Amino acid sequence: MDADASTGSFSTIVSAAAEVFSSLAELNLFSIPQCGEDGVRSADVGGGEVWMTDRTELLEVALDSLPEGFALVGGEGQILLWNRAAEAISGHASVDLLSRQAPEPLEPLLSGCKWHEDQGASAGAQPWRGTMVHFQHKLGHDVPVIARTLMLRDGLGGRMGTAVVFHPAQSLDALPHGECSEGSSVEASQVELEDRLAAVFEDFQQGGESFGVLWISVDEARELRKTHGAGACEAMIEKVKRAMANGLRPAEEIGRWGDDEFLVLSHERTREMLAAHAQVLAGLARTAEFRWWGDRVSLTASIGAAQANRNGSLADLLERARAAMLTSYHAGGNHITLAPGEPACSPS
């Protein structure tokens, strides 16, 4: 799932969840009322009665059909909605959870929203990007998932509850990638980098040297593809890659991570050193000038830098790097953002 699609999907899901929650709160019920085959009765402006479809029920059915696990949690911690995908991922049936407090095995998943509520705004967090969470399956085994949470509030800002969307970390997007067009040759580079990242991360967790990743996106690539065509854009991106490769240190690696994106595996020892290295690579990217039918083209890069954490996961490392890159991109491009911690954005 690409970044933009993920964001849009999550926003849509949460909007629907908020509507379900509001309807349930007004009815003071934890389940959808039985409205009969024709719907619920409502007074029209003329004083009579008309039949209308129960919108809340339709929304609940829509949320229940999501391929991702979805939970709606009330302000007091009671579970108000637990869809079919959530049942399949966790082994916990909704009939055993609705209107009750979250059982202990599910607490890491359903209480993770507190982090976003208390720290998200100040730390520039983007909860829709997801965080690795581990909880216990009903059968007792550990379940790693990528979870996204958002606080639901009413029109006056009062807390109504939380929405949690999650999927197994073993799914295809457990390690986030850049977008790849159909038939792209970038997938081969992604596979090679994944294998190398997995080996380096395993060594790191066993006490090996520290490392970090740089997620790099070519700012003007999409526009260049429109104005000059796919061939010119691909040639330009490869030239940018070669220019940055000249600035790599021994044992560092760079590879395509998407149509317009690169990933650099760096062995800098600290976050600050990683950010300084990113500055060098950003400068090299700007030197990669190119001529296409007489047009002189030069590009800039948006970079997200993330240092590996021994208590974290490889998926979380890449999620942080991607979120930092998107922060740089939305700041106007030609920026570097250091993650985690306080954003350290600066024009490169």
Secondary structure, 3 states (H helix, E strand, C coil): CCHHHHHHHHHHHHHHHHHHHHHHHHHCCCCCCCCCCCCEEEECCCCCEEEECCHHHHHHHHHHCCCCEEEEEECCCEEEEECHHHHHHHCCCHHHCECCECCHHHHHHHCCHHHHHHHHHHHCCCHHHCEEEEEECCCCCEEEEEEEEEEEECCCCCEEEEEEEEEECCCCCCCCCCCCCCCCCHHHHHHHHHHHHHHHHHHHHCCCCCCEEEEEEECCHHHHHHHHCHHHHHHHHHHHHHHHHCCCCCCCEEEEEECCEEEEEECCCCHHHHHHHHHHHHHHHHCCCEEECCEEECCCEEEEEEECCCCCCHHHHHHHHHHHHHHHHHCCCCEEEEECCCCCCEEC
